[in-house]
Amino acid sequence: MQALLKFSRAVDWLSSGVGKLSMWLILVTTLISAGNAIVRKAFNFSSNALLEVQWYLFAAVFMLGAGYCLLKNAHVRIDFISSRLSARTRNWIDILGILFVLFPFCWICIELGWPLFIGALESGEMSQSAGGLIRWPAYFLIPAGFALLMLQGVSELIKRIAFLRGVGPDVLSHDDEPSEEEKLAAAMAAQLESQGKTATLPKAS
């Protein structure tokens, strides 16, 4: 089990790195979009290549960041149900979901996406827009993104089994804790309340 947990930590490290890269891609996409809009308005010039690279980067953020989302347990859950379940039940539900939903779905998307990528790579398929980009990098994001998601699914499966066997922490336990934003809001509210009470205290004579 320790070897599997070591593998899980390596996958988590990979997903964290790819996820952080995806965050930077959001900034790059925003800058390209803003720059393209400024150039179009100021100089009456536009580039289809710049427009399409925005789409490619935007797609990369979602496809490559899916594994990071799973790592951080940031995907949508039905909280009012899961919060009423025991820790073991939540982990068993996750195991079944990973095995019978996540893995088959990822495998189907890889199977369908890989031929599209190979076909575009071999044919040199280009965008139909004048000055557009080659298409295979966009097609490659489909199998690559789902492969990373599936790999992170293996890591999560290992962690769920480790918890059930009593050799690992419950990675779902933080679901019941407030988010960083909620903690910050609570701290600010407490500070404002403290300042309000201080302001209303009578001055010593």
Secondary structure in CASP SS format (residue, H / E / C, confidence):
PFRMAT SS
TARGET T0000
AUTHOR 0000-0000-0000
METHOD secondary structure of the structure
MODEL  1
M C 1.00
Q H 1.00
A H 1.00
L H 1.00
L H 1.00
K H 1.00
F H 1.00
S H 1.00
R H 1.00
A H 1.00
V H 1.00
D H 1.00
W H 1.00
L H 1.00
S H 1.00
S H 1.00
G H 1.00
V H 1.00
G H 1.00
K H 1.00
L H 1.00
S H 1.00
M H 1.00
W H 1.00
L H 1.00
I H 1.00
L H 1.00
V H 1.00
T H 1.00
T H 1.00
L H 1.00
I H 1.00
S H 1.00
A H 1.00
G H 1.00
N H 1.00
A H 1.00
I H 1.00
V H 1.00
R H 1.00
K H 1.00
A H 1.00
F H 1.00
N C 1.00
F C 1.00
S C 1.00
S C 1.00
N H 1.00
A H 1.00
L H 1.00
L H 1.00
E H 1.00
V H 1.00
Q H 1.00
W H 1.00
Y H 1.00
L H 1.00
F H 1.00
A H 1.00
A H 1.00
V H 1.00
F H 1.00
M H 1.00
L H 1.00
G C 1.00
A H 1.00
G H 1.00
Y H 1.00
C H 1.00
L H 1.00
L H 1.00
K C 1.00
N C 1.00
A C 1.00
H C 1.00
V C 1.00
R C 1.00
I C 1.00
D H 1.00
F H 1.00
I H 1.00
S H 1.00
S C 1.00
R C 1.00
L C 1.00
S C 1.00
A H 1.00
R H 1.00
T H 1.00
R H 1.00
N H 1.00
W H 1.00
I H 1.00
D H 1.00
I H 1.00
L H 1.00
G H 1.00
I H 1.00
L H 1.00
F H 1.00
V H 1.00
L H 1.00
F H 1.00
P H 1.00
F H 1.00
C H 1.00
W H 1.00
I H 1.00
C H 1.00
I H 1.00
E H 1.00
L H 1.00
G H 1.00
W H 1.00
P H 1.00
L H 1.00
F H 1.00
I H 1.00
G H 1.00
A H 1.00
L H 1.00
E H 1.00
S H 1.00
G C 1.00
E C 1.00
M E 1.00
S C 1.00
Q C 1.00
S C 1.00
A C 1.00
G C 1.00
G C 1.00
L C 1.00
I E 1.00
R C 1.00
W H 1.00
P H 1.00
A H 1.00
Y H 1.00
F H 1.00
L H 1.00
I H 1.00
P H 1.00
A H 1.00
G H 1.00
F H 1.00
A H 1.00
L H 1.00
L H 1.00
M H 1.00
L H 1.00
Q H 1.00
G H 1.00
V H 1.00
S H 1.00
E H 1.00
L H 1.00
I H 1.00
K H 1.00
R H 1.00
I H 1.00
A H 1.00
F H 1.00
L H 1.00
R C 1.00
G C 1.00
V C 1.00
G C 1.00
P C 1.00
D C 1.00
V C 1.00
L C 1.00
S H 1.00
H H 1.00
D H 1.00
D H 1.00
E C 1.00
P C 1.00
S C 1.00
E H 1.00
E H 1.00
E H 1.00
K H 1.00
L H 1.00
A H 1.00
A H 1.00
A H 1.00
M H 1.00
A H 1.00
A H 1.00
Q H 1.00
L H 1.00
E H 1.00
S H 1.00
Q H 1.00
G H 1.00
K H 1.00
T H 1.00
A H 1.00
T H 1.00
L C 1.00
P C 1.00
K C 1.00
A C 1.00
S C 1.00
END
